[in-house]
Structures are given as C-alpha cells and as structure tokens.
Amino acid sequence: MIKDRNIAWDAAINPMKILGAGMEPNYGGDTFYVCKSALKNTYNYLSGKVPGDRIFTSIAEADAAMTDSVNDRCLIMPGHTESSATEIALTTVGAEFIGLGKGPLRPTFTTTGAVNAISLDGNYQTLANVGFAVPGIDSVPADIDVVGAGCRILNTYHLGSTTSKNKVDIITLTATADDTLISGLRAYNTTVEQTGGVINIEGACSRIEIAYCFNFDSIGMALGAIYDGATALEAFIHDCVFMNKKADTVVVEFGNNTTGVMMDCFVVGRHTTIMSNISTGTGMNFFNVKGVEEAAKNAISIPADDAD
C-alpha cells in the first residue's frame, strides 16, 4: 500500500509537480507546440522565441515533424481543441504529448467519426493532461487505443455519452501494448449506456499498470468498467475506483483469466450479489479490494476472504 496517498494522488492528477512521475525534464529532444491558429498571437512568449517550424495547429502535424527516439516533446496549449472524423495516429517513438491548462482550458478532443480518437502507435509514447469530449457520432470505439509498448497515459479526462451517442470503450489495449501505464484517468458516463466499458484489455499484453483511476457511471456499461477480451499477463491494478450501474452486469471482468494483482481498489456495481460484481477468472490475486452494491452503504471485501 502507498504510505502517503496524498502524494501519490497529487502525482497522478498533476504529474508535472513531482519529478519522476512522468514529466521529467526533456533531455536531448526538441520541443514542439500545438495551438489553434487563432490562439497563436495570444502566446507572446512563443513569438520570436520558438522557430516557426515547431508551431502547429494539430498534434498530427507536430507528430509528423518529430523524430523517433530522441525525446521530442509536444506541448499542447491551453484552450486548444481538435475535432476529427478520422483517427489521429501518433507514430513518433518516445515522443511526449503534454496538454497544458486546467479545467476547461485543458486541451480537448472530439471524435465525429466511428473511429478511435487517438491511437498511440509508437513505442514509449506519453499522452498527458488532455480531455475527450462527448462523442459527435454513435459507437466511437475508444478515446485512446494503445498499440505501442511502454506507453504512458497520465491525467486524462473522458466523457462517455450524450443523448443517443456513446463510446464503446474509453481506453483499449492491444496485444502489443506491453508495459503500458494508465494513471490519473477520470471517466464519467451519465447519459446513455456504453456498449463496452472504461478499460478494455482487448489483447494479450503483458505487465500493464492501472493506477489512481476513477470512473463514475450512473447509467451502465455493458461489459464492465474494466474487462479482458484476452488473457493479459502480470497486470498490476491498484488505488482505483470502478463503477458500473447496469443491473446484473459485472464491474470487473477477468473471465479470460488475466494474471496479476489487484489491490487497494473499490468496486461499485449492481450485480445480483456483492461478490458477483467481480468475475475473478483464475489468474488474478486480490488484496484489500472492497465492493458495494447499494447506495448509501459501506463496502465489504470482495472476492470472499481466503481461509486456511
């Protein structure tokens, strides 16, 4: 268990505050900037100080200008928004895409096509402090699809549905997404049911870590807040809250026998019994995981406590 949970949460929510939490100095690479053309003159500190060939109006343009494996970094300016009907595929190996700004000034992406909003295709990429708006079309596959190995998703904000339009999942992990870290995710679904869930381990990846994440659901997720579509190995899931208000549906689904550890997590569901809100499979180990099935009630340990 983390001894100082306040420090741990602070690092997840604002990773730039703590050296080593994912926002270490940019050694070796160049820094690129993304902002809408209408905002360029607002950022006077960019004028005359940054070469013009490092300022772009979309992260795809910045990604195309970056170099593999040299620690290039893209800073996305406060207030920046992008709307796309096609998937934004980021390919630069080792690149960082960091949003600046808090609350409504956090850079925001809206998907208007039935595609993933962003795909992390390069190994060792970082995507941090960006938001994903409600979808502009029905059945958006995911906000973030992880293809590369060693990627980090930090302090992201997601809205799952609006009226009759929804997202299938929030984050999907493919078979090649080994060593992915997801930390500080905030996901909210309050309007219509999502047909998937929050985190879909759709491929047999290894050594993923999911930490300090919170999803609030008040309408339902058809497959669970977190679920495995394949047998992942050596997963580490800790200090999270997962919710699914869909009746008779699990919150956490490890039916494909993912292996690893889940610890210090809280589960809120509406399955037939408290214990059945987690489908354990055969490979996960649980430490201090608690669940609740009714509002205004405290949680109990789930799955059932081990005994000699």
N, C-alpha and C positions, 0 to 999 in steps of 0.2 A: 504494500500500500504506500502511496505517496505520503511522505511525512508532512509536507506543507502544501495542502491542497490549494491554498490561495495563490501561491507562486505558480503552481502547475496550471491552474486555470488562467492566470494572467498571461502566461506564455502562450497558451493556446488561443486566447481571444485577441491578444495583441503581441504577436511573436516578435515584432521589431524591438520590443522593450528589453528582451533578455537575450544576450549574446549566446549563440549556440542553439536557440530554439527554432532555427530555420532561416534566420535573416542575418547571417554573419556578413562581414564586410566583403565587398565584391572584388576579390583578389584576381587580377590578371585580365579580366574581360572588360569590354566596353559597356557603357550604359546607354540605353535607347529609351525614348519617351513616346507615349501614345496619348493623344488628346484630340478631341473633335476640332476641326479647323476653326470653328467659331471661338474656341477657348484659347487658341494659341497666344493671342496678344495679351490675355489675362496673366499668363505666366511670364512676367518680365524677367524673372531670374533665368529663364531659358534663352531669352533674346541675347544674342551676341556671345553667349557662354557655351552653347551646345551647337555642334556642327549641324547644319540643316539636313544633312543626310541621316541624322539619327532621330528625327522627329516625324512621327507617322500618325495617321488618323485611325488606324485599326491595329489590333495585335497581330493579325495575319501578315500585314505589311512589315511590321517590326520583326516578326519571326523570320521572314524571308531574307532580311538583311543581316541576321545574326549568324555567328559562326559556331560550329559544333565544338564542344569540349574545351572551351576557353573561359567559361564562367561569365558569358554575356548575360546582362540583366536588362529587363524591360520594366520601366516604371510607368504605370497607367495612372493618369492624372485624376484628381478628384472631380467628380461630376461627369466623367466620361461614360457614354452609353454606346452600345452597339446592338443592332437588330439584324438578324441574319436568317435567311431561309435555307442556307447551306451550312454544313458542319465546318467549324473553324478547327482545322487540323494543325496543331503546333508540332514542329518536327525537329527543332534545334536541340541537339543533345546537350544536356547540362545547363540549359537556359532557365532563368528565373523570370516569372511574370508576376509582378507585385503591384497590387492595387493600393493607391493612396487615398486617404479620406475616411471619414467615419459616417455611420448612419446613412442618410440619403445621398451623401457625397461619395460613398463607396462606388467604384466603377461597377456598372450593371449591364448584364447581357440578357437579351430577349430573343427567344427562338420562335420563328414564324413558319418553319418547315418541320416536317416529321423526321427530324434528324437530331443527333446529339448536338448540344450547343457547342461544346469544346471537346476535342479529343487530344489527350496528351500522348503523342505518338513517339516522341523522343525519350530515350533513357535519361534518368536523373533530372527530370524537369521539376520545377516548383511553380505552383499556382497558389497565390495567397491574397486574402482580403479583397475578394470580388463577390458580387451578388448576382443571382439569377432570378429574373422577374417571373411572374406567372406566364404560362405559355401563350403564344399567339395562335396556336393550332392544337388540335387534339392529338393525343398519343405521341408526344415528344418522347423519344426513347430514354434520354438521360441528359442532365445538365453537363456532366463530365464523364467521359469514357476514358479509362486508363488502359493504354496499350503498352507504353514503355515500362521498363523496370526501374525500380529505385526512385519513383516519383513521390512528391510531397504535395498534399492538398491541405492548406492551412487557412483557418479563419474564413470560411466561405459561408454564404447566406443564401437560402433557397426557399422559394415559394412554389408549392406543388400544383395548385389548380386554380381555375377561375371559371365560374358558370359551368358550361359543359365541356371545358377543355382541361386536359390533365397531362401530367407527365407519368410515364410508366415507372421510371426509377429516378433517383437523384444522382447517384454515382454507380457506375458499372465497372467491374474489374475483370479484365480478360485474362486468359491463361498466361499471357506474357507479363502480367503486372506484378511480378515478384518484388518483394521488399517495398511495397507502397506504404506510405504513412498518410493517414487521414486524421487530422487533429483540429478541434475547434469548429467543426461543422455545426451549423444551425439550420434546421429544415422544418418548415411549417406547412401543414396541409389541412385546410379548414372548409373547403367548398364542395368538391366532389371527390369521390373515391379515386385513389391512384390504382392503376391496374397491376403495379408491381410493388415497390416499396422504396426505402431510402437507399440502402446499400445492397446491391446485387453482386454477389461473388459468382459471376457467371462462368468463370474459367478456373481451371485447376492451378491457380497461382500459389506461391509459397511465401511465408514469412511476412504477411501483411500485418500492419498495426493500425488499430482504430481506437482513438483516444479522445476524451473530453468532448464528446459529441452529444448533441441534444436534438431530438425531433419531437415536435408536438403535433399530434394528429387528433382531430375531433370528428372525422367522417369515415375513415377507413383506408386500409392498404390491403389489396387482395392477396398478396403473397407474404406479407410480414414486413416489419421495419427493416430487418436485416435477414438475408437468406442466401443460401448457397445453391447455385444451379449446377455446381460441380464440386468435386472433393478437393478443397484447398488444404494446404499443409502448413502446420506450425503458425497458425493465426494467433495474434495477441490482441485482445479486445478488453479495454479497461476504462473505468471512470466515465461511463456513458449512461444516458437515459434514452430508452427506446419505447415508443408508444404506438399502439395500433388499436383503434376503436371499432374496427369491423368485427361484428359478432361472429363467434365460432371460428375465428382465424388466429393463427399464432402471431406472436410478436417477433420472436426469434426462431428461425428455422434452419437447423443444421441437418436436415434429412438426408443430405448426400454425404454425411459422415466426415465433414471437415474436422481436422485435428488442430489442437492448440489449447489455449487458456482464455477464459472469460472471467474477469474479476472486478469487484467493486463497481458493479453495474446495477441499474434499476429498470424494471420492465413493467409497463402499464398496458393491460390488454383486457379483452372481453371474451376470452375463450370459455369453454364450458366449465373448466375448473382453473384455479390459480396455477396449479402445476403444469397444466397443458398449454400455458402461454409460451413455453419454450419447448421446441422439439429438439431434443438434445443430440440426436444421432448417436454414434458410438465412439467418436474420437475427441470430443471436447471435454475439458475439465473446468469445473466451476468453483470459484472461491468468492464468498460474500456477494452473491447475486441475489437480489430481492425482487419480488413481484407483488403486484396488487391488481385486483380485478374490479373493484368498486370505487367510485369517487368517495372522497372524504374518509377513506380508510388507510391505515398504515400497512406497510408491506411485510411479507414474510419471506423466508429463504426459499428460493426455488432454483433448481430442482430439489427434490427431497434430500435432506441431510444424509450423508453417508453414515454407516454404522459398522462396527466390528462384526 
